[in-house]
């Protein structure tokens, strides 16, 4: 049994399966998978993670993934590509930035509070009703439902710890991370000396503390986070380079290009060319899913 709705830049499908419904895709898109019923394991990037009903999982095109399904299970599958992200006018880009930054560091379900879990279930139930009844204007309504799920997932992702954070890390580390993310657009506020003053600790201790608790230096964390946001601007917005320079407080375009090339190992122009080439090879997501889904 299966049904679904396909559109130019996003798709929503319901699947009841007894074996892996999804195989690896090289498409430049995101996938959200909601577990309606059943228990098993998601194997992602070599890690075997359990899933159970009410789990919402996020995958992107770089993830090597498969499902181990020992008994019948039901999934709601949602996929959206770059065009979908570009077409929608988001009130804030933070949820997209967080998806890009954290999606490859997640472990299983991305929902981490009960209220959001209940809200997601309600949205999923509404989506299933829409695709089952094929109501008028279902495309617009389904798009709004998908957008709601993106925002809910993103705000939960923002609460998740980075990949290398120690299991027993204390709250102050997360406060520092939140401070950095909030002030990433203000270079003077994310200098080690300023952060040290904000948290009443010495600059030397800040470095050793963040490295021990977070698994990486604070400079590395700040650079990587800023890099991901800049990549997001280049991929999903129409911002000019000089606008990105201004937003992140670089002195000029040369300064931004030097920073980008140091961490990305390619120039801004080379990266933009790569994005364009990837876009030319991107297929229709519905066609890709038809080729990859086994039911």
C-alpha positions, 0 to 999 in steps of 0.5 A, spaced: 500 500 500 502 506 498 500 513 496 503 520 495 504 527 491 509 529 487 511 536 485 516 540 481 521 541 487 518 537 493 514 530 494 511 527 500 509 519 500 506 514 505 509 507 504 508 501 508 514 496 507 517 490 509 524 491 506 528 497 505 524 503 502 530 507 500 537 506 497 542 511 496 541 517 492 546 522 489 541 528 488 542 535 491 536 534 496 534 533 503 530 527 506 525 527 512 523 521 514 517 520 519 516 513 522 509 512 523 509 504 526 515 499 526 522 498 529 528 497 526 535 500 524 537 506 520 544 505 518 547 512 516 555 513 515 556 506 518 553 508 524 547 503 526 541 507 529 535 504 532 528 507 530 521 507 533 514 510 532 514 518 532 521 519 530 523 524 525 530 523 521 533 528 517 538 525 511 542 529 506 545 527 499 552 526 502 549 521 507 550 514 506 544 510 508 540 504 508 534 501 513 534 495 516 527 493 517 525 486 521 518 487 521 513 491 517 513 499 518 510 505 515 514 511 513 512 518 511 517 520 506 518 528 505 524 530 500 525 537 497 531 540 493 534 546 492 529 549 488 524 548 493 529 552 498 530 558 493 522 558 492 520 559 499 521 566 502 523 564 509 522 569 515 528 567 518 534 563 514 536 560 521 532 554 520 536 552 513 542 554 516 542 549 522 539 544 517 545 545 513 550 545 519 548 540 523 544 535 518 550 531 517 552 530 525 545 528 527 544 521 530 537 518 529 531 522 531 532 530 531 526 532 535 528 532 542 522 535 546 515 532 547 511 538 545 514 538 538 513 531 538 506 531 539 506 537 534 509 533 528 505 527 529 499 532 528 502 535 522 504 528 519 496 526 520 494 532 516 499 530 511 496 523 510 489 525 510 491 530 504 494 525 500 489 520 501 483 524 499 487 528 494 483 534 496 483 541 492 489 546 493 493 540 496 499 542 493 499 549 497 497 546 503 502 540 503 507 545 502 505 549 508 505 542 512 512 541 509 515 548 511 512 547 518 516 540 519 522 544 516 522 549 522 520 544 527 526 540 525 531 546 525 529 549 532 530 542 535 537 541 531 539 548 534 538 545 541 543 539 539 550 538 541 555 538 536 558 532 534 564 532 538 561 534 545 563 530 551 557 526 553 558 529 560 559 536 558 556 542 562 551 547 561 556 553 560 559 550 554 552 550 550 551 557 553 558 559 549 556 555 543 549 559 543 553 565 544 557 564 538 551 562 534 547 568 536 553 573 535 557 570 529 555 576 524 559 581 529 567 579 529 568 583 535 563 579 539 566 572 538 573 574 539 576 570 544 577 575 549 570 578 548 567 571 549 572 570 556 569 577 558 562 575 557 563 568 561 567 571 566 573 566 565 580 567 563 582 567 555 587 561 556 582 557 560 576 558 555 581 555 550 583 549 554 575 548 556 572 549 550 577 544 547 576 539 552 568 539 553 567 540 545 572 536 542 575 542 538 578 549 539 573 554 539 577 558 533 575 551 529 568 551 531 567 559 530 570 558 523 566 552 521 560 555 523 561 561 519 563 557 513 557 553 513 553 560 513 557 563 508 556 556 504 548 557 505 548 564 502 552 562 496 547 556 495 540 558 497 540 566 496 541 571 491 546 575 495 552 578 492 559 577 495 559 584 497 553 583 501 556 577 504 562 581 506 558 586 509 553 581 513 559 577 516 564 583 518 569 582 513 573 588 511 573 587 503 571 581 498 579 579 498 578 578 506 572 573 505 575 570 499 582 568 503 578 566 509 573 561 504 579 559 500 583 557 507 577 553 510 574 550 503 580 549 499 577 553 493 576 560 491 569 563 492 568 563 484 570 556 484 565 554 489 559 558 485 561 554 479 561 548 482 554 549 485 552 551 478 554 545 475 551 541 480 544 544 479 545 542 471 545 535 473 540 535 478 534 531 476 526 531 478 526 529 485 519 525 484 523 521 478 529 519 482 524 517 488 520 512 483 527 509 481 529 508 488 523 506 492 522 499 492 515 497 495 
